[in-house]
Amino acid sequence: MRSQDCTRLQDIRPVLTGHVRLTARLSLTDADRAVVVLASGGRSTEDDRYLAQVLRRAGFGTMVTDLLAEDEVSSPHDVFDVPLLAGRLRRAATWLHSRTGLPYAYVAADTAAAAALEAVAPGLFAIVSRGGRPDLASPAALAAVRVPTLIVAGALDTRVVGRSRLAVDWMRCEHEHRIVVVPCATHLLSGPSVPAAVADLTREWLSARLPQTTSGPSLA
């Protein structure tokens, strides 16, 4: 249980990813044992902020970041450039891990989900694809995933559900992976009660796989 007298650090920091500085909205307490990186290939939404709030109540620090600069979001080339997104996500996670010393997880939406599967780095303990496109990751990257991975898809988008199942088929390692199809949900996982259901799935997946740590964060 989170200590009630912990001080929550809430900060907006620039993260240098190559020649682009991304804005990271970081929230931590000294009781957090891990950090969840919530990433999007577009712009973060109210659902991202709601999910971050649920995870903070469960004892996780959070870092919400968009992998594209404002002037890149309107470019289909950039939005679907998975190697570009993966490189930025990996550098952001490395920045975070080097400054906190905490294990971290990816919770990624849309094309950022494919980037998350290609951005495995030291300290990563789990991945959640939230209404994403894991099928856009390369087969080699999917086969190389070595962390527990949950893929959440909306039942009303049968094309994405099918493609997500194909991505899971490529994950032939012995490590745990699972696909959950949310009834009555669209590709963007919208619909009555859907954000709450997705938040519960994400919280339970990450909490059950949280590594044991001995100290809290020390942000530089």
C-alpha positions as MATLAB code, in Angstrom:
seq = 'MRSQDCTRLQDIRPVLTGHVRLTARLSLTDADRAVVVLASGGRSTEDDRYLAQVLRRAGFGTMVTDLLAEDEVSSPHDVFDVPLLAGRLRRAATWLHSRTGLPYAYVAADTAAAAALEAVAPGLFAIVSRGGRPDLASPAALAAVRVPTLIVAGALDTRVVGRSRLAVDWMRCEHEHRIVVVPCATHLLSGPSVPAAVADLTREWLSARLPQTTSGPSLA';
ca = [
       0.000    0.000    0.000;
       1.282    3.481   -0.840;
       2.316    5.576    2.118;
      -0.086    8.489    2.557;
       2.647   11.009    3.462;
       4.773   10.518    0.363;
       5.564   13.605   -1.663;
       4.634   13.258   -5.317;
       7.053   14.827   -7.724;
       5.194   16.135  -10.755;
       7.415   17.517  -13.428;
       7.397   18.320  -17.130;
      10.814   17.633  -18.581;
      12.315   17.707  -22.061;
      13.758   14.366  -23.159;
      16.382   14.581  -25.898;
      15.795   11.837  -28.493;
      18.259   12.494  -31.283;
      17.643   16.004  -32.620;
      14.091   16.196  -31.200;
      13.146   17.151  -27.648;
      10.007   15.372  -26.499;
       7.903   16.540  -23.572;
       7.663   13.996  -20.768;
       5.085   14.451  -18.010;
       6.680   12.627  -15.105;
       5.003   11.783  -11.804;
       6.858    9.928   -9.013;
       6.876    9.398   -5.268;
       9.623    7.977   -3.096;
       7.421    4.891   -2.571;
       7.123    3.975   -6.268;
       8.832    0.694   -7.142;
       8.480    1.028  -10.917;
       7.567    3.563  -13.584;
       5.118    3.105  -16.451;
       5.950    4.879  -19.706;
       2.675    5.719  -21.496;
       3.546    6.401  -25.122;
       1.550    7.401  -28.169;
       2.452    7.746  -31.821;
       0.061   10.699  -31.991;
      -1.000   12.994  -29.171;
      -1.810   11.838  -25.654;
      -5.509   11.808  -24.829;
      -7.851   12.013  -21.860;
      -7.776    8.191  -21.762;
      -3.986    8.314  -21.344;
      -4.331   10.715  -18.432;
      -7.061    8.584  -16.853;
      -4.944    5.440  -17.159;
      -1.930    7.226  -15.670;
      -4.083    8.255  -12.712;
      -5.248    4.657  -12.158;
      -1.662    3.405  -12.270;
      -0.471    6.069   -9.830;
      -3.165    4.996   -7.373;
      -1.831    1.436   -7.743;
       1.666    2.520   -6.685;
       3.380    3.165  -10.009;
       5.189    6.262  -11.132;
       4.176    7.380  -14.606;
       5.767    9.150  -17.538;
       3.384   10.243  -20.306;
       5.121   11.114  -23.560;
       4.266   11.619  -27.219;
       6.857   10.147  -29.563;
       6.270   12.729  -32.290;
       6.729   16.484  -32.178;
       3.667   18.599  -32.874;
       4.647   19.264  -36.487;
       5.232   15.546  -37.161;
       1.852   14.198  -36.074;
       0.154   15.175  -39.342;
       2.717   13.260  -41.424;
       1.630    9.653  -42.173;
       5.263    8.868  -42.961;
       6.333    9.804  -39.430;
       3.308    8.252  -37.717;
       4.028    4.866  -39.330;
       7.824    5.080  -39.077;
       8.186    2.362  -36.446;
      12.026    2.435  -36.312;
      11.868    6.199  -35.691;
       9.316    5.785  -32.891;
      11.194    2.830  -31.384;
      14.457    4.744  -31.299;
      12.837    7.664  -29.514;
      11.014    5.430  -27.046;
      14.198    3.503  -26.257;
      16.148    6.697  -25.638;
      13.365    8.111  -23.443;
      13.263    4.894  -21.401;
      17.044    4.819  -21.078;
      16.957    8.431  -19.864;
      14.287    7.521  -17.298;
      16.003    4.347  -16.087;
      19.387    6.034  -15.725;
      17.897    8.768  -13.542;
      15.567    6.748  -11.335;
      17.200    3.316  -11.209;
      13.699    1.829  -11.306;
      12.347   -0.935  -13.551;
       9.827    0.321  -16.071;
       7.034   -0.903  -18.341;
       5.689    0.333  -21.658;
       1.974    0.991  -22.151;
       1.681    2.050  -25.771;
      -1.169    3.008  -28.094;
      -1.575    2.966  -31.894;
       1.732    2.760  -33.790;
       3.690    3.292  -30.567;
       2.699   -0.278  -29.634;
       4.849   -1.614  -32.470;
       7.627    0.731  -31.363;
       7.418   -0.633  -27.815;
       7.968   -4.175  -29.075;
      11.077   -2.984  -30.922;
      12.379   -0.811  -28.070;
      13.316   -3.438  -25.496;
      16.102   -2.101  -23.278;
      17.639   -2.850  -19.851;
      15.167   -2.358  -16.991;
      12.022   -3.169  -18.999;
       9.789   -5.654  -17.173;
       6.495   -5.673  -19.149;
       4.703   -4.300  -22.222;
       1.027   -3.490  -22.785;
      -0.283   -2.721  -26.282;
      -3.441   -0.662  -25.730;
      -5.525   -0.518  -28.891;
      -2.282   -0.601  -30.817;
      -0.800   -2.049  -33.959;
       1.687   -4.673  -32.740;
       1.591   -6.231  -36.206;
       3.642   -3.288  -37.503;
       6.652   -4.514  -35.531;
       9.032   -6.646  -37.548;
       8.727  -10.447  -37.245;
      12.302  -10.548  -35.931;
      11.460   -8.046  -33.192;
       8.308   -9.946  -32.215;
      10.186  -13.234  -31.996;
      12.868  -11.589  -29.863;
      10.531  -10.169  -27.184;
      11.589  -11.500  -23.784;
       9.250   -9.650  -21.425;
       5.605  -10.397  -20.524;
       3.391   -8.733  -23.131;
      -0.340   -8.014  -23.020;
      -2.139   -6.997  -26.223;
      -5.555   -5.370  -25.708;
      -7.756   -4.960  -28.790;
     -11.309   -3.769  -29.420;
     -13.736   -6.443  -30.625;
     -15.475   -4.109  -33.082;
     -12.327   -3.716  -35.182;
     -12.020   -7.254  -36.485;
      -9.186   -6.348  -38.856;
      -6.941   -5.130  -36.029;
      -7.935   -8.105  -33.870;
      -6.856  -10.446  -36.668;
      -3.590   -8.619  -37.193;
      -2.923   -8.625  -33.457;
      -3.385  -12.394  -33.378;
      -0.850  -12.711  -36.188;
       1.603  -10.631  -34.152;
       1.085  -12.916  -31.160;
       1.776  -15.930  -33.380;
       5.236  -14.506  -34.115;
       5.982  -14.307  -30.383;
       7.133  -17.872  -30.117;
       9.417  -17.472  -27.139;
       8.677  -19.226  -23.852;
       7.962  -15.953  -22.086;
       4.401  -14.951  -21.238;
       2.228  -13.140  -23.751;
      -1.529  -12.781  -24.069;
      -4.172  -11.074  -26.211;
      -7.420   -9.802  -24.684;
     -10.315   -8.703  -26.913;
     -12.584   -6.181  -25.196;
     -16.281   -6.645  -26.133;
     -18.128   -3.698  -27.707;
     -14.923   -1.659  -28.021;
     -13.583    0.052  -31.139;
      -9.984    0.035  -32.346;
      -9.366    3.123  -30.186;
     -10.859    1.262  -27.194;
     -13.685    3.730  -26.801;
     -17.185    2.938  -25.633;
     -19.142    2.835  -22.360;
     -17.004    1.517  -19.483;
     -14.197    0.537  -21.883;
     -11.470    2.879  -20.506;
     -12.094    1.563  -16.997;
     -11.936   -2.051  -18.188;
      -8.695   -1.412  -20.062;
      -7.217    0.371  -17.044;
      -8.074   -2.601  -14.817;
      -6.479   -5.062  -17.266;
      -3.335   -2.932  -17.471;
      -3.037   -2.427  -13.716;
      -3.510   -6.127  -12.985;
      -1.000   -7.198  -15.664;
       1.714   -4.841  -14.456;
       1.107   -5.364  -10.725;
       1.390   -9.148  -11.096;
       4.740   -8.803  -12.886;
       6.323   -6.045  -10.841;
       9.933   -6.892   -9.967;
      11.113   -6.723   -6.381;
      13.125   -3.578   -5.662;
      14.788   -2.392   -2.490;
      14.747    1.390   -2.863;
      12.668    4.202   -4.305;
      13.594    6.593   -7.084;
      16.298    9.234   -6.906;
      15.587   11.546   -9.819;
      18.578   13.559  -10.952;
];
